[in-house]
Amino acid sequence: MPLDLSGLVPVTRWECSSCTFRDVTREAAPHSRFHPCAGHGGLTMPMVREGDRVKVSLTERADYLNGEDVPLVDGTPYMNVTTEHADGRTDVAVFAPTAYIDGR
């Protein structure tokens, strides 16, 4: 008879602090969750565990753009999203620009 380990896999409920998107994961290893956020023009934004108090902020790019492909929301380029947790932890996800070359 196979061993049933289904009760050992934790269920994590996720929510977005900027839109109404919700999700559920079932994974024992540490993990995080992101989604294309309707509240931020489709940017890939972090989700937090349901009920966590956080402050999520976007940082505008401070450098100049030279043809790089960077995420824009209403014409504004962003370089990262910061999540500040109530317990003092801070997470940062960087939107790295995509460089390309013109071979002409």
Phi, psi and omega in degrees: 000129182291149179281129180267109180254010185300330179285349181269346180273117184288149175259127177244126177260129185246150174217158176257135181279355184245351179209190185263005184293136177229155178205165178226135174238154177231094184208136182277329182285153175301138181202166176230176185220134176234163176204158173286110191273123177293332180287344180232041172063025178090002176298147176285108186246151179285150171253158180236159177299138182309129178092346178293140175267121182221162170239120180251129180222146177259145178248124177292148177295133180262349179263173179272157179258136181233053179088001179292153176268104181238154179293133178239142171232116184053038177084357180263126178276138180242146182254334179196169172234133182246134177244116178258119181270154181298334181274006177101347177291149175227130177246142178229130174245126185262135173267090183288134178292151177261115179274151176214163181235143176262114186274016179289000000 
